[in-house]
Amino acid sequence: MHEFRVLKIDLPSVEEFKKGLSPLIYSHLDWLKEESKRHNLTRVPEEDWQVRHVMDSLAPILAGWEIGDSFVDIGTGPGFPGVPLGLQKDQCRFALIESKKKVVHILNEFLDTHHIAPRGAAYGERIEDVARQPEHRGRYDRVVTRALSSLSVLIELGVPLLKVKGELWCWKSSVSELNDVGKTLKKLHVNVSKILEYSLPGESETRYILSFVKQKTTPSEYPRKCGVPQKRPLS
């Protein structure tokens, strides 16, 4: 594997971290607690939400990375990492993409209730379709994702949404997939930008956020039709 510059950071204690959080992030956690009584929104135990959901979502901000003026979260689920990023950086616009329409409906109810819309909105569509819509394609400074697809698939789905020189941030448990995405990077005109390494408080596992920068306009054939990137990855 090629050598990349890796930024390793120590995250703050939970007590220090909580001091700087936007009150709206706590509102989102209250929403998650209430909606989890009716919907299966997360497998993470409630006592771990502040660390495993919120701190993990905000790790790049804690490292000094800039989210830009606009971002889109692909495969957001109940709103991670997109909602904490959007609420903590209250000047940016954001979109949350999630294929489960019931989750999208209740996410938008939360955003409306707390007067966050239209700065932020959720969309119940496939990413492949959103990435071809003129109002979304090539419109964002950042694409973020904690989705569990392979890195090659995430690059193909996420990069078309970026402006040139925008960045795709992928949360991963390992950097080993970088060995396998050379063809994808070349076809999508993308370079590895930077890598963040960290561990959450109370955990021994190392986590990574891989950042890729878009160098040129994405060829019109990408992303391919729904389901194709997953079935036939480019790399």
C-alpha positions as CSV (number, residue, x, y, z in Angstrom):
1,M,0.0,0.0,0.0
2,H,1.2,3.5,-0.7
3,E,2.3,5.7,2.2
4,F,-0.1,8.5,3.2
5,R,0.2,11.2,5.8
6,V,-1.9,10.1,8.8
7,L,-3.0,12.6,11.4
8,K,-3.3,10.9,14.8
9,I,-5.3,12.8,17.4
10,D,-6.3,12.3,21.0
11,L,-10.0,13.1,21.5
12,P,-11.1,15.0,24.6
13,S,-12.7,13.4,27.6
14,V,-16.4,13.0,27.5
15,E,-16.8,15.7,30.1
16,E,-14.8,18.2,28.1
17,F,-16.5,17.2,24.9
18,K,-20.0,17.8,26.3
19,K,-19.1,21.4,27.3
20,G,-18.8,22.5,23.7
21,L,-21.8,20.8,22.2
22,S,-24.7,22.7,20.6
23,P,-27.9,22.3,22.6
24,L,-29.6,21.1,19.4
25,I,-27.4,18.0,19.4
26,Y,-29.0,17.0,22.8
27,S,-32.4,17.7,21.2
28,H,-31.4,15.2,18.4
29,L,-30.5,12.6,21.0
30,D,-33.8,13.2,22.8
31,W,-35.5,12.7,19.5
32,L,-33.6,9.5,18.9
33,K,-34.6,8.1,22.3
34,E,-38.2,8.8,21.7
35,E,-38.4,7.5,18.1
36,S,-36.4,4.4,19.1
37,K,-39.4,3.3,21.1
38,R,-41.3,2.9,17.8
39,H,-38.6,2.3,15.2
40,N,-35.4,0.3,15.1
41,L,-33.0,3.3,14.4
42,T,-29.8,2.2,16.1
43,R,-28.1,-0.8,17.6
44,V,-25.8,1.3,19.8
45,P,-26.9,1.3,23.5
46,E,-28.3,4.6,24.6
47,E,-25.6,5.1,27.2
48,D,-23.0,5.1,24.4
49,W,-24.7,7.5,22.0
50,Q,-22.7,10.6,23.0
51,V,-19.5,8.9,22.3
52,R,-20.2,6.3,19.6
53,H,-22.6,8.5,17.6
54,V,-21.9,12.2,18.4
55,M,-18.2,12.3,19.2
56,D,-17.5,9.9,16.4
57,S,-19.5,12.1,14.0
58,L,-17.6,15.2,15.1
59,A,-14.1,13.7,15.1
60,P,-13.0,15.5,11.9
61,I,-14.2,18.8,13.3
62,L,-12.3,18.1,16.6
63,A,-9.2,17.5,14.4
64,G,-9.6,20.9,12.7
65,W,-11.0,19.7,9.4
66,E,-13.3,22.2,7.7
67,I,-16.8,21.0,6.7
68,G,-17.2,23.9,4.2
69,D,-20.4,25.8,3.4
70,S,-22.4,22.7,2.3
71,F,-22.3,19.0,2.7
72,V,-24.4,15.8,2.1
73,D,-24.5,12.7,4.3
74,I,-25.1,9.6,2.3
75,G,-26.7,6.7,4.1
76,T,-27.4,8.8,7.1
77,G,-29.7,6.4,9.0
78,P,-31.1,8.4,12.0
79,G,-28.7,11.3,11.2
80,F,-25.1,10.3,11.7
81,P,-22.7,11.9,11.1
82,G,-24.8,14.5,9.3
83,V,-27.0,15.9,12.0
84,P,-24.2,16.5,14.6
85,L,-22.0,18.1,11.9
86,G,-24.8,20.3,10.7
87,L,-25.9,21.4,14.1
88,Q,-22.4,22.0,15.4
89,K,-21.6,24.1,12.4
90,D,-24.7,26.2,12.2
91,Q,-23.8,28.3,9.1
92,C,-23.6,25.4,6.7
93,R,-26.3,23.9,4.5
94,F,-26.7,20.1,4.5
95,A,-28.6,17.2,3.0
96,L,-29.3,13.8,4.5
97,I,-29.8,10.9,2.1
98,E,-31.5,7.8,3.4
99,S,-33.4,5.2,1.3
100,K,-35.8,4.3,4.2
101,K,-38.6,6.7,3.7
102,K,-40.1,6.3,7.2
103,V,-36.7,7.4,8.7
104,V,-36.6,10.3,6.3
105,H,-40.1,11.4,7.3
106,I,-39.3,11.5,11.1
107,L,-35.9,13.1,10.4
108,N,-37.6,16.0,8.5
109,E,-40.1,16.3,11.4
110,F,-37.2,16.8,13.8
111,L,-35.6,19.4,11.5
112,D,-38.9,21.3,11.0
113,T,-39.7,21.2,14.7
114,H,-36.4,22.7,15.7
115,H,-36.4,25.3,12.9
116,I,-33.4,23.8,11.1
117,A,-35.1,23.4,7.7
118,P,-34.5,24.6,5.1
119,R,-30.8,24.8,6.0
120,G,-31.0,21.0,6.4
121,A,-33.3,18.5,4.9
122,A,-33.6,14.7,4.5
123,Y,-34.3,13.0,1.1
124,G,-35.8,9.5,0.8
125,E,-34.1,8.4,-2.5
126,R,-31.3,6.2,-3.7
127,I,-28.0,7.9,-3.8
128,E,-27.5,6.9,-7.5
129,D,-30.6,8.9,-8.4
130,V,-29.8,11.9,-6.2
131,A,-26.4,12.2,-7.7
132,R,-27.9,12.7,-11.2
133,Q,-30.2,15.5,-10.1
134,P,-28.9,19.0,-11.2
135,E,-29.8,20.5,-7.8
136,H,-27.4,18.0,-6.1
137,R,-24.8,16.9,-8.6
138,G,-21.5,18.8,-8.2
139,R,-23.1,21.1,-5.6
140,Y,-21.4,20.2,-2.3
141,D,-18.1,21.1,-0.5
142,R,-18.1,17.8,1.4
143,V,-19.7,14.4,1.2
144,V,-19.7,12.4,4.5
145,T,-20.6,8.8,5.1
146,R,-20.4,6.2,7.9
147,A,-22.3,3.7,5.7
148,L,-21.0,0.2,5.6
149,S,-20.4,-0.2,1.8
150,S,-17.0,-0.9,0.4
151,L,-14.7,2.1,-0.2
152,S,-14.9,1.7,-4.0
153,V,-18.7,1.9,-3.8
154,L,-18.6,4.9,-1.5
155,I,-16.3,6.8,-3.8
156,E,-18.5,6.1,-6.9
157,L,-21.6,7.1,-5.1
158,G,-20.3,10.1,-3.2
159,V,-17.8,11.9,-5.6
160,P,-20.4,12.9,-8.2
161,L,-22.1,15.1,-5.6
162,L,-19.0,17.1,-4.9
163,K,-17.8,20.3,-6.4
164,V,-14.3,20.1,-7.9
165,K,-11.8,20.3,-5.1
166,G,-14.5,19.1,-2.7
167,E,-13.8,16.3,-0.3
168,L,-15.3,12.9,0.4
169,W,-15.0,11.8,4.1
170,C,-15.4,8.0,4.8
171,W,-15.5,6.6,8.3
172,K,-13.6,3.3,8.3
173,S,-12.2,0.8,10.8
174,S,-9.1,0.2,8.6
175,V,-7.1,1.8,5.8
176,S,-6.5,-1.6,4.1
177,E,-9.2,-0.9,1.4
178,L,-6.9,1.8,0.0
179,N,-5.0,-1.1,-1.6
180,D,-8.0,-1.9,-3.7
181,V,-9.4,1.4,-5.0
182,G,-6.7,2.5,-7.5
183,K,-8.9,2.0,-10.5
184,T,-11.8,3.8,-8.9
185,L,-9.7,6.8,-8.0
186,K,-8.4,7.1,-11.5
187,K,-11.8,6.7,-13.2
188,L,-13.5,9.2,-10.9
189,H,-10.5,11.7,-10.9
190,V,-10.0,11.5,-7.2
191,N,-6.9,11.6,-5.0
192,V,-6.4,10.6,-1.4
193,S,-6.3,13.9,0.6
194,K,-5.6,13.0,4.2
195,I,-6.3,10.4,6.8
196,L,-7.4,10.8,10.4
197,E,-6.6,8.2,13.1
198,Y,-8.2,8.2,16.5
199,S,-9.8,6.1,19.2
200,L,-13.0,6.9,21.1
201,P,-12.8,7.3,24.9
202,G,-13.1,3.9,26.6
203,E,-12.3,2.0,23.4
204,S,-9.0,0.4,22.3
205,E,-10.0,0.0,18.6
206,T,-8.4,2.4,16.2
207,R,-10.8,4.3,13.8
208,Y,-10.0,6.2,10.6
209,I,-11.6,8.8,8.5
210,L,-10.3,8.7,4.9
211,S,-10.5,12.0,2.9
212,F,-10.5,12.1,-0.9
213,V,-10.3,15.2,-3.0
214,K,-12.1,15.6,-6.3
215,Q,-9.7,16.9,-9.0
216,K,-12.0,17.1,-12.1
217,T,-15.6,16.9,-13.1
218,T,-17.0,13.4,-12.7
219,P,-17.6,11.6,-16.0
220,S,-21.3,11.5,-16.9
221,E,-21.6,7.7,-16.7
222,Y,-21.0,7.7,-12.9
223,P,-22.6,6.7,-10.7
224,R,-23.9,3.8,-12.6
225,K,-27.5,2.6,-12.3
226,C,-29.0,1.7,-8.9
227,G,-27.4,-1.5,-7.5
228,V,-24.7,-1.8,-10.1
229,P,-21.9,-0.2,-8.0
230,Q,-22.5,-2.7,-5.3
231,K,-22.7,-5.7,-7.6
232,R,-19.7,-4.7,-9.8
233,P,-17.3,-2.4,-8.0
234,L,-15.0,-0.4,-10.2
235,S,-11.9,-1.7,-8.4
